[in-house]
Amino acid sequence: HCIVWSKHLFGLLFGDKNDPSADLNNVTDASSDMDGGALLKKLFVDDIETSRAMKDLWDKPGAKPPVPIPLSELTGQGVVTSTLDVQGVWTIKELSAVFLERYSALQ
């Protein structure tokens, strides 16, 4: 699952806009035009809601539908990334703050 998801994310971030095999069907513009917040929302809210809507996947015994991350956790607001413990376990809000900071630096 993680390998498939990382390939999908790599294609969204670095895929060629003109490549017909790139999986950008659900993105309104190429991801290079998306800001970090929109990308986080797409991956951790919109795509999960789409997955939850596929009811036949969750009919199997023991299968639980995924739960989207609340948008308030994905903003990274109030987190000072320079003070984070690099060997500690980060919260979703801290991870989001680091992602948004690094994503904007790459653009």
trRosetta pair geometry for C-beta under 8 A, 3 or more apart (Angstrom, degrees):
i j d omega theta_ij theta_ji phi_ij phi_ji
1 4 6.0 -59 -150 37 28 108
1 5 6.2 25 154 -17 65 111
2 5 5.6 -55 -143 40 31 112
2 6 6.1 30 157 -20 66 106
3 6 5.9 -54 -144 36 29 108
3 7 6.5 31 155 -19 62 104
4 7 5.8 -55 -152 34 31 111
4 8 6.5 32 150 -19 63 106
5 8 5.6 -54 -152 36 33 114
5 9 6.3 31 152 -17 67 106
6 9 5.5 -51 -143 39 35 111
6 10 6.1 40 154 -23 66 104
7 10 5.6 -51 -145 35 30 113
7 11 6.4 32 154 -18 62 105
8 11 5.8 -57 -153 36 29 112
8 12 6.5 29 150 -19 64 105
8 23 6.1 -57 -134 77 80 142
9 12 5.6 -53 -149 35 35 113
9 13 6.2 23 157 -12 68 109
9 43 6.9 35 -101 -111 103 137
10 13 6.0 -62 -144 43 28 104
10 14 5.9 -34 179 35 67 108
10 15 7.6 106 125 -50 60 84
11 14 7.3 -78 -118 59 16 68
11 15 4.2 38 -171 -60 61 126
11 22 5.4 170 -174 -151 107 80
11 23 5.3 62 116 39 150 90
11 24 7.3 -139 142 -55 100 80
12 15 6.5 15 -62 5 11 117
12 23 7.5 -52 -61 84 77 86
12 24 6.8 136 -112 -100 65 81
12 27 6.6 141 -136 -53 99 149
12 31 4.4 95 165 -50 77 153
12 39 7.2 138 140 -140 130 107
13 31 5.5 -86 -94 108 33 145
13 32 7.8 92 -168 -69 44 69
13 39 7.9 57 -85 -144 85 146
15 19 6.1 -115 178 51 93 129
15 22 3.9 121 174 -137 136 128
15 23 7.6 -152 -83 39 166 58
15 24 6.4 -161 87 -50 145 114
15 30 7.6 -143 79 -150 91 101
15 31 7.4 82 36 22 96 115
16 19 3.8 92 72 -19 106 110
16 22 6.1 -160 59 -49 64 138
17 22 7.6 -82 -112 50 17 159
17 24 7.7 -22 -128 15 55 170
17 30 4.7 -55 -100 -81 104 145
17 32 7.8 -75 -59 23 111 120
19 22 4.3 92 86 -25 105 105
24 27 4.8 -63 -168 42 79 115
24 30 6.4 -21 -150 -112 152 63
24 31 7.3 -129 -121 -24 110 90
26 42 7.3 145 121 -162 108 114
26 46 7.6 167 159 132 126 126
26 47 7.5 112 112 -88 157 87
26 50 7.8 -53 -129 -56 153 164
27 30 6.9 72 118 -117 131 21
27 31 6.0 -55 -158 -63 160 76
27 34 7.0 -82 -160 -49 116 135
27 42 6.8 26 -100 -143 86 158
29 33 4.0 -62 131 75 133 135
29 34 6.4 167 74 -55 98 77
30 33 5.4 90 66 7 73 101
30 34 7.7 -133 108 -13 41 89
31 34 4.9 -46 -149 23 51 119
31 39 6.2 68 -153 -101 103 115
32 107 7.4 146 -163 -121 72 97
34 38 4.4 -128 -168 86 100 123
34 39 5.0 118 121 -56 131 88
34 42 7.5 -35 -159 -8 157 139
35 38 5.1 94 55 9 72 103
35 39 7.2 -139 97 -5 37 90
35 103 8.0 104 177 125 53 125
35 104 7.8 14 -157 -88 84 90
36 39 5.6 -57 -149 37 34 112
36 40 6.3 34 155 -18 69 104
36 99 6.4 161 -170 128 124 86
36 100 4.3 147 114 -124 148 67
36 103 3.7 127 -93 85 119 146
36 104 6.0 -74 -18 -46 130 80
37 40 5.8 -52 -146 36 31 110
37 41 6.3 32 154 -19 64 106
37 74 7.1 117 -142 132 72 105
37 75 7.1 20 -120 -116 113 60
37 100 6.7 33 -60 -114 71 119
38 41 5.6 -53 -146 37 32 113
38 42 6.3 35 153 -22 64 105
39 42 5.7 -51 -147 33 31 112
39 43 6.3 19 159 -10 65 110
39 103 7.1 -162 47 -148 143 156
40 43 6.1 -63 -145 43 28 103
40 44 5.7 -20 176 22 68 117
40 45 8.0 54 130 -2 65 98
40 74 4.6 162 139 -171 132 123
40 96 6.2 66 -136 -136 155 101
40 99 6.8 118 -80 106 118 140
40 100 7.3 -40 -30 -71 138 94
41 44 7.0 -74 -122 55 17 80
41 45 4.9 -33 -164 34 62 124
41 46 6.2 59 141 -15 74 103
41 71 6.7 19 -108 -114 98 99
41 74 6.6 143 -72 116 64 158
42 45 7.4 -20 -59 52 7 81
42 46 4.9 -36 -136 43 44 128
42 47 6.2 56 156 -25 61 99
43 46 7.7 33 -4 49 16 87
43 47 5.6 -14 -142 19 30 132
44 47 7.4 15 -39 45 15 99
44 48 6.3 6 -175 -13 34 126
44 68 6.4 115 150 -157 63 75
44 69 4.5 -19 160 29 121 116
44 74 6.2 169 74 -91 138 134
45 48 6.2 -70 -146 39 13 106
45 49 6.3 12 159 -18 58 110
45 68 4.6 69 -125 -165 55 129
45 69 6.7 -91 -68 56 76 70
45 71 6.4 14 -75 -72 148 85
45 74 7.5 -88 -35 -16 113 158
46 49 5.8 -56 -148 35 28 110
46 50 6.5 29 153 -19 63 104
47 50 5.5 -50 -150 34 34 115
47 51 6.5 36 150 -19 65 104
48 51 5.4 -50 -148 37 36 113
48 52 6.3 41 151 -22 66 103
48 66 4.9 -109 -150 106 102 122
48 67 7.3 -1 167 108 138 15
48 68 4.3 160 85 -85 134 80
48 69 7.8 115 10 2 159 68
49 52 5.5 -49 -146 34 33 114
49 53 6.6 40 152 -27 62 102
49 68 5.8 0 -52 -55 81 137
50 53 5.7 -53 -155 27 32 115
50 54 7.5 33 148 -23 60 97
51 54 6.0 -51 -162 22 39 111
51 57 7.2 -62 -177 63 77 159
51 65 7.2 156 120 -159 88 86
51 66 5.6 25 96 32 133 120
52 58 7.7 18 -146 -33 53 144
52 65 4.6 76 -124 179 80 130
52 66 6.3 -113 -66 58 88 74
52 68 7.6 -74 -22 -32 137 96
54 57 4.6 46 113 -1 107 117
54 58 7.6 126 96 -8 70 91
55 58 6.1 -75 -158 44 42 100
55 59 6.7 57 149 -45 74 98
56 59 5.7 -36 -148 4 40 121
57 60 7.6 -49 171 6 37 104
57 63 6.7 -142 145 161 65 145
57 65 7.6 100 92 -100 103 79
58 63 5.0 -156 -136 117 47 109
58 64 6.8 27 -141 -159 104 14
58 65 4.6 -22 -93 -60 148 88
59 63 7.2 11 52 60 27 130
60 63 4.2 69 67 -7 93 129
69 73 5.3 -101 169 73 102 128
69 74 5.9 110 111 -53 119 105
69 92 6.0 -165 -151 -172 133 150
70 73 4.9 93 70 0 83 102
70 74 7.5 -163 99 -6 47 90
71 74 5.5 -63 -150 37 43 111
71 75 7.0 55 156 -42 70 94
72 75 6.4 -39 -157 3 34 115
73 91 7.9 -118 -154 148 102 100
73 92 4.5 18 169 104 122 124
73 93 5.3 -104 -156 -68 64 78
73 96 6.6 144 141 -15 64 147
74 92 7.3 -49 -74 151 56 106
74 93 7.9 -106 -59 -106 16 55
74 96 4.8 -175 -149 -125 44 148
75 93 7.5 -9 59 -137 67 87
75 96 6.7 64 52 129 20 141
76 79 5.3 -82 -173 35 71 124
76 93 6.0 150 -105 -177 41 66
76 94 7.6 94 -128 -117 82 16
76 96 4.2 -145 -60 109 93 91
76 97 3.0 149 -156 -81 111 66
76 98 7.6 -164 -127 1 133 42
76 99 7.5 -152 -65 50 140 81
76 100 5.0 -145 20 22 155 135
76 101 7.6 -151 162 -28 157 88
77 93 7.8 -66 46 -162 54 111
77 97 7.8 -159 -19 -91 18 105
78 93 7.7 -14 66 166 96 134
79 84 7.6 25 177 -65 105 112
79 93 5.9 168 -51 138 133 95
79 94 5.3 174 -143 -106 145 59
79 96 7.9 126 22 72 152 81
79 97 3.7 -114 77 -51 135 167
80 83 4.7 39 99 17 109 113
80 84 7.7 -175 95 -36 60 76
81 84 5.7 -30 -159 -6 48 119
81 94 7.6 136 -107 -161 72 75
81 97 5.4 -166 -70 129 101 109
81 98 5.3 136 -131 -89 125 71
81 101 5.3 -82 -5 -7 164 163
84 88 7.2 -134 175 51 77 115
84 90 6.4 13 -162 -101 130 113
84 94 5.9 128 -114 -166 131 123
84 98 7.1 -53 16 -67 165 118
85 88 3.4 63 88 -7 120 121
90 94 3.9 -127 -168 92 104 126
90 95 5.0 132 113 -54 126 79
90 98 7.4 -26 -165 -3 166 134
91 94 4.7 98 50 7 75 101
91 95 7.0 -137 95 -3 40 87
92 95 5.7 -54 -146 39 32 112
92 96 6.2 35 154 -21 65 107
93 96 5.7 -54 -148 36 29 113
93 97 6.4 32 153 -22 63 105
94 97 5.6 -51 -148 32 32 113
94 98 6.6 30 155 -15 64 104
95 98 5.9 -57 -150 38 31 108
95 99 6.2 32 153 -19 66 108
96 99 5.6 -55 -145 38 31 113
96 100 6.1 29 158 -18 67 107
97 100 6.0 -55 -145 38 27 108
97 101 6.3 28 156 -19 62 109
98 101 5.8 -56 -147 37 29 112
98 102 6.2 21 159 -11 66 110
99 102 6.1 -63 -145 43 26 104
99 103 5.8 27 158 -22 66 112
100 103 5.7 -52 -138 37 27 113
100 104 6.4 24 162 -15 62 106
101 104 6.3 -60 -152 37 24 104
101 105 6.5 23 152 -18 61 110
102 105 5.5 -56 -148 36 34 113
102 106 6.5 34 154 -21 66 105
103 106 5.9 -56 -151 33 31 110
103 107 6.8 28 154 -22 63 104
104 107 5.9 -53 -150 29 36 110
